[in-house]
């Protein structure tokens, strides 16, 4: 059973630039994943505006009965979020590791254009390794 169902990367304008599924449950088509990313971007922005806490960075965790959604927003406004099994508490560290992979393999790629979809083989390979390590660590707990 996979801890992570899917990973999304959203640019600062709310466009989906990367999407990867890891579980077979609840597969979505391309339009549904675009809608989910757009909806999350909007909810995240609204939560920043409505928060009674000054300096709030938006929703970091959304818990439901059948899944958790963990979000990490970089200083540039790029959002990374994973949909995972309920109770997966180690996702913040994984999201930061994914952000490091994004900066190392995507942003430093001279052929990558900012705000465009991510098409980088080295990022895909290292991301698969990071997710696999996370799954192995989860099984060991």
N, C-alpha and C positions, 0 to 999 in steps of 0.2 A: 504494500500500500504506500503510495507516494505521499510525502508530506506536502509537497508543493504541487498545486494543480496547474497554475499558470503564472507567467511573469509578463509584466507590461512596462514599457518605458514611454513616457509622454513628454514631449518637448514643452517649452515654456508657454507656447500658444495653445496648448491642449491637443495637439496632433499626436496620434499614435505613431511612434517611430520604430518600435520593436515589440513583438508579441511572440511568445513561445508557450506551448502547452506541454505539460509533463504528466498529466493524468488522463485517463480515458473517460472518467466520469464527467458528464455535462459538457461535452464538446460544443464549442460555439463556432458559427461561421464567421467570415471576415467582417460582415456588417455588424453582427452582434458585438464582436470585440472592439470595433471602432466606436460603437454606441457606449459601451461600458467605459472605455477610456475617456470619452468626452464627458460622460456623466460624472465620473470620478474627478476629473479636472474641475468641473463646475462646483461640485460639492465641496471639494478641498478649498477652492477660492472663497466660497460663501462662508465656510466655517472660520476662515481667517478673519473675515469681516465681522461676523456675529459673535465671536468669542468674547466673553467678559474679561478674559485674561489678556493684558497688553503684551504684544510681541508674540502672540500665538502663531505657530507655523502651520496650522491646519490639522486635519484629522491624520493621526498616525496609525490608528488601529480601529477597524470596524469588525465587531464580532457578531456572528449570526449562528443559528443552530447547526448549520451544515458546513460552514466555512469561516475562516478569518481572513481579513484583508489587511495586510501590513503595508505601510507606505513610508518611503524616505524621499524627502525633497532636498536636492542639492542647492547650493548657494546661487546657482545660475537659473533655478526654477525648473529644472528637469526633474520629473517625478518617476520614481521606481516603485512599483508595487507588485506584491505577490498575493495570489489567492491560494490559501493553504488549508490544511486540516485544522479543525478547531483545537485550540490549546497549544498550538505551535509557538512557543515563547522565544525561540532562538532566531527568529527571522530578521530582527534588526541587524544583527551581525552579518547575516547573509546578504542583506540589502546593501550594506556598506561595502562588502566585498565585491558585489556586482557593480557598484558604482566605481570602485577602483579599477575593475576590469574594463568598464566603459571608458574611463579616462585614459587608461593605458593603451587600449587596442582600437578604440573608435576615434576619440578626440585627437590622438597623436598620429592618426593615419592621414597622410597628406592628400589622399584622394577622397576623404569624407567631407561632405558639405554640411555645415551646421543646420540643424532643424530638419534634416532629410532622413528618410528611413535608413536604419542601420543594416548595412550589407558588408560584414567583415568576418571572414572565415576564422581569423585568430580569436576574435571575440567569441564566436560561437563555440569553438573548441574549448577555450578556457572556461566559458560559462558552463558548458556541459560537465567539465571536471569539478567545478565548484559545487554544482547542484548534486553531483554524484557523491562528493565528499560529505555534503550535508546529509544526504540520505543514509550513508554508512554511519555517520555519527549519530543520527536519530535511532537507527536500529540498535546501536550499542548502548543506548540509554535505558 
